[in-house]
Amino acid sequence: MTSSYLQPYVFIALLAGTALVMAVLPLMLARLVAPRKPGPSKRAAYECGMEPSGDSWIPFRIEYYVYALLFVVFDVEIAFMLPWALIWRGMGLIALVEMGLFILILAIGLAYAWRKGVLEWK
């Protein structure tokens, strides 16, 4: 009785152990086998094959971050809408109302950002 109870847990432990070994073993082998020849060319920053110039820390304007946040918001919207669009007919009218509310909330956010002038490039 005890062995049949523990069997799924043994399988999970075996699977977790295998995953751990598969993750750690290549790292350990690379540390043991990889050649160690550090030099100035290996320590230099790589920029598309060109020699790096200037400081690597440059401040970005806040508009870039706002555009990135707006992109993420609408990207998440699409990630929710695609599965919904595939099955909405089977879910009935309530699903249509809920998605309409979801789109309305995002449209209000877009209208607010537009009204505040966030979308205008200066």
Residue, then its C-alpha position, 0 to 999 in steps of 0.5 A: m500500500t505504501s509503495s503505490y502511494l509513493q510511486p507518483y512522488v518517486f517519479i516526480a523526484l526522479l524527473a526533478g533530479t534529471a532536470l537538475v542534472m541536465a541543467v548543471l552538468p553542461l555548466m560543470l563540463a564547460r568549466l572543466v573543459a573550456p580553454r581559459k585565455p582571457g585577453p583584451s579582445k575577449r574582454a571588449a564589448y561587442e557591437c555588431g562587429m564594430e569597435p565600441s565608442g563612447d560611454s555604454w551608459i547613455p540616458f534614454r528619454i522617458e518617451y521610449y519607456v512610455y511607448a514600451l509600456l503602451f506596446v506591452v499593454f496592447d500586446v497583452e490585449i492581443a494575447f487575451m483576445l486571440p484565444w477568446a476569438l477562437i472560442w467565443r461562439g461557444m461561450g455565449l453573449i456574456a463572453l462578448v459583453e466581457m470582452g467588450l468591457f475589456i476592450l473598453i477599459l483599454a480604449i479608455g486608457l489609450a484615450y487618456a494617454w492620447r489626451k495627455g499627449v503621451l503619444e506625440w513625439k517631440 
